[in-house]
Amino acid sequence: MRIHTLLSTCFTVVLAGSAGAVTIGFGTGLNGVQDTQSNGNNQMRQNINITNTVVLQPGTYQATSWDYLAGADSGNGSVTQPVFPFLTAVNGPANHTVLAYGSTIDTEPGIQSGVAFGGANNVFTLTQATTIAAGVQNTNATGVQNSILTDTSFGRTDHANSGNFDEAGGVGNTLDSFGHANLPRTYAFSVEVDLIPEPSSLALLGFSGFFLLRRRR
């Protein structure tokens, strides 16, 4: 029993040291936020937070969840708010490559934490240190808008709308057609990313546990 407990403890310690959670994006703590109202037309909005980026080192990562602060509806009391989160590699000014994107959801109003990122395109691999940004986009439908609240007093966002955008729902897509690049505003959301341990780390785990066990004897 003591051997099993020791190995289990060692396993937990090595995993904790190998995998780390990273939050990308500003989050939900905005003051004086507002909802950018739909005018009833096709109102796809794609927003990439370029202020609160994170540099990730080489490795394989999984987007696990996201937090957001959403408005009640798009302004007329009847339109749902289908949006999906995504992550990009920042290539340069107003130039991004989609690394991962999540499931489309109908947002709930107010602060929502730990919402599943979802989807089958939530894992990505980096071969070099890369600046990562978090984005959110609503579906391209009449009367629907991005329900994530925004603050126009600080921060910068690469923003596209229905007449000028590239689709974020495709891994490897280049996003550079922004109606408003470097727009002065910040959106209330963030994405949580975890580092996936490499197989070599798991092998080291077994070796470390065995070595520690022998030393204890």
C-alpha positions as CSV (number, residue, x, y, z in Angstrom):
1,M,0.0,0.0,0.0
2,R,2.9,2.4,0.9
3,I,4.6,1.6,-2.5
4,H,1.4,2.4,-4.4
5,T,0.8,5.6,-2.4
6,L,4.4,6.7,-3.1
7,L,4.2,6.1,-6.8
8,S,0.8,7.8,-7.0
9,T,2.3,10.9,-5.2
10,C,5.3,10.9,-7.5
11,F,3.0,10.7,-10.5
12,T,1.0,13.7,-9.3
13,V,4.1,15.8,-8.6
14,V,5.6,15.1,-12.0
15,L,2.4,15.9,-13.9
16,A,1.9,19.1,-11.9
17,G,5.4,20.2,-12.8
18,S,5.0,19.3,-16.5
19,A,1.6,20.7,-17.3
20,G,0.7,24.3,-16.8
21,A,-2.5,26.2,-17.3
22,V,-2.3,29.5,-19.1
23,T,-5.1,32.2,-19.5
24,I,-5.1,34.1,-22.7
25,G,-7.2,37.3,-23.1
26,F,-8.4,40.0,-20.7
27,G,-11.1,38.0,-18.9
28,T,-14.4,39.2,-17.5
29,G,-13.4,42.0,-15.2
30,L,-14.4,45.0,-17.3
31,N,-15.9,48.2,-15.9
32,G,-18.3,50.4,-17.9
33,V,-18.9,47.7,-20.5
34,Q,-21.4,48.0,-23.3
35,D,-23.1,45.8,-25.9
36,T,-22.5,46.8,-29.5
37,Q,-26.0,46.6,-30.9
38,S,-27.0,44.9,-34.1
39,N,-28.8,47.1,-36.6
40,G,-30.9,44.1,-37.8
41,N,-28.6,43.3,-40.8
42,N,-26.0,40.6,-41.2
43,Q,-23.8,41.4,-38.2
44,M,-21.0,38.8,-38.1
45,R,-18.3,40.2,-35.8
46,Q,-14.8,38.7,-35.3
47,N,-12.7,40.1,-32.5
48,I,-9.2,39.2,-31.6
49,N,-7.8,40.6,-28.4
50,I,-4.3,41.8,-29.3
51,T,-3.5,43.5,-26.0
52,N,-3.6,40.5,-23.6
53,T,-1.5,38.0,-25.6
54,V,0.7,35.3,-24.2
55,V,4.0,33.8,-25.6
56,L,3.8,30.0,-25.4
57,Q,6.9,27.9,-25.7
58,P,7.2,24.9,-28.1
59,G,4.9,22.0,-27.1
60,T,1.4,20.6,-27.6
61,Y,-1.5,22.5,-26.0
62,Q,-5.2,22.0,-25.5
63,A,-7.7,24.8,-25.1
64,T,-9.9,23.5,-22.3
65,S,-12.4,26.3,-21.3
66,W,-13.2,29.9,-21.6
67,D,-14.8,32.7,-19.5
68,Y,-16.9,35.5,-20.8
69,L,-19.2,38.4,-19.9
70,A,-22.2,38.6,-22.2
71,G,-25.2,40.9,-22.8
72,A,-28.7,39.6,-22.4
73,D,-29.5,39.6,-26.1
74,S,-28.7,41.6,-29.3
75,G,-31.1,44.4,-28.5
76,N,-34.5,43.3,-29.6
77,G,-35.1,40.7,-26.8
78,S,-35.5,37.7,-29.1
79,V,-32.2,36.9,-30.9
80,T,-29.9,34.3,-29.3
81,Q,-26.2,34.8,-29.2
82,P,-24.3,32.0,-31.0
83,V,-20.6,32.6,-30.7
84,F,-17.4,30.5,-30.6
85,P,-13.9,31.1,-29.2
86,F,-10.7,30.6,-31.1
87,L,-6.9,31.1,-30.7
88,T,-4.5,32.5,-33.2
89,A,-0.8,32.8,-33.7
90,V,0.1,36.5,-34.1
91,N,2.2,36.8,-37.2
92,G,2.4,40.6,-37.3
93,P,0.2,43.6,-37.3
94,A,-3.4,42.6,-38.2
95,N,-2.2,39.2,-39.4
96,H,-3.1,35.9,-37.6
97,T,-3.2,32.2,-38.2
98,V,-6.0,30.2,-36.6
99,L,-4.6,27.5,-34.3
100,A,-7.7,26.2,-32.6
101,Y,-11.4,27.0,-32.4
102,G,-14.2,25.8,-30.1
103,S,-17.9,24.8,-30.3
104,T,-20.5,27.4,-31.1
105,I,-22.7,28.2,-28.1
106,D,-25.7,30.4,-27.3
107,T,-24.3,32.6,-24.6
108,E,-25.9,33.1,-21.2
109,P,-26.0,36.7,-20.0
110,G,-23.6,37.9,-17.3
111,I,-20.3,36.4,-16.1
112,Q,-19.8,32.8,-17.1
113,S,-16.7,30.9,-16.0
114,G,-15.3,27.5,-17.0
115,V,-17.4,27.1,-20.2
116,A,-16.1,24.2,-22.2
117,F,-14.0,25.2,-25.2
118,G,-15.4,22.2,-26.9
119,G,-15.1,20.9,-30.5
120,A,-12.6,18.6,-32.2
121,N,-10.2,21.4,-33.0
122,N,-9.0,22.3,-29.6
123,V,-5.4,20.9,-29.7
124,F,-2.4,22.6,-31.4
125,T,1.3,22.1,-31.5
126,L,4.0,24.9,-31.6
127,T,7.5,24.3,-32.9
128,Q,8.8,27.6,-31.7
129,A,8.0,30.3,-29.2
130,T,4.8,32.0,-30.5
131,T,2.6,34.9,-29.5
132,I,-0.9,33.6,-29.0
133,A,-4.1,35.7,-29.0
134,A,-7.7,34.9,-28.0
135,G,-10.6,35.7,-30.3
136,V,-14.4,35.3,-30.4
137,Q,-16.7,35.3,-33.4
138,N,-20.5,35.0,-33.8
139,T,-22.2,33.2,-36.6
140,N,-22.9,34.9,-39.9
141,A,-26.7,35.4,-39.7
142,T,-29.2,38.2,-40.0
143,G,-29.8,40.0,-36.8
144,V,-27.2,38.1,-34.8
145,Q,-24.2,39.9,-33.2
146,N,-21.3,39.2,-31.0
147,S,-22.8,39.2,-27.5
148,I,-19.5,39.5,-25.6
149,L,-19.4,42.8,-23.8
150,T,-16.7,45.4,-24.6
151,D,-15.0,48.4,-23.1
152,T,-13.8,51.1,-25.5
153,S,-11.6,52.9,-23.0
154,F,-8.5,50.8,-23.2
155,G,-6.8,47.9,-25.1
156,R,-6.7,47.0,-28.7
157,T,-8.7,44.5,-30.9
158,D,-8.4,43.4,-34.5
159,H,-12.0,43.6,-35.6
160,A,-13.8,42.4,-38.7
161,N,-17.4,42.6,-39.6
162,S,-19.8,40.9,-42.1
163,G,-18.5,42.8,-45.1
164,N,-14.8,42.2,-44.6
165,F,-13.6,39.1,-42.7
166,D,-11.9,35.7,-42.9
167,E,-13.5,32.8,-41.2
168,A,-12.0,31.9,-37.8
169,G,-13.6,28.4,-37.8
170,G,-10.8,26.7,-39.7
171,V,-7.4,25.7,-38.4
172,G,-4.7,27.2,-40.5
173,N,-6.8,30.0,-41.9
174,T,-5.1,33.4,-42.3
175,L,-7.0,36.2,-40.7
176,D,-6.0,39.5,-42.1
177,S,-9.1,41.2,-43.6
178,F,-10.0,43.4,-40.7
179,G,-12.4,46.3,-41.2
180,H,-10.9,47.8,-38.1
181,A,-7.4,46.6,-37.2
182,N,-5.9,47.8,-33.9
183,L,-9.4,49.1,-32.8
184,P,-9.4,50.8,-29.4
185,R,-11.5,48.4,-27.3
186,T,-11.3,45.2,-25.1
187,Y,-13.7,42.3,-25.1
188,A,-14.7,40.6,-21.9
189,F,-13.5,37.0,-22.4
190,S,-10.4,34.7,-22.0
191,V,-9.4,31.2,-23.0
192,E,-7.7,28.7,-20.7
193,V,-5.0,26.5,-22.3
194,D,-3.1,23.5,-20.8
195,L,0.2,22.1,-21.8
196,I,-0.1,18.4,-22.7
197,P,2.9,16.5,-21.3
198,E,5.1,14.7,-23.9
199,P,5.5,10.9,-23.7
200,S,9.1,11.4,-22.6
201,S,7.8,13.2,-19.5
202,L,5.7,10.2,-18.7
203,A,8.7,7.9,-19.1
204,L,10.7,10.2,-16.8
205,L,7.8,9.9,-14.3
206,G,8.1,6.2,-14.1
207,F,11.9,6.3,-13.8
208,S,11.7,9.0,-11.1
209,G,9.2,7.0,-9.1
210,F,11.3,3.9,-9.3
211,F,14.5,5.8,-8.3
212,L,12.8,7.4,-5.4
213,L,11.4,4.1,-4.2
214,R,14.8,2.4,-4.3
215,R,16.3,5.3,-2.3
216,R,13.6,5.0,0.4
217,R,14.4,1.3,0.8
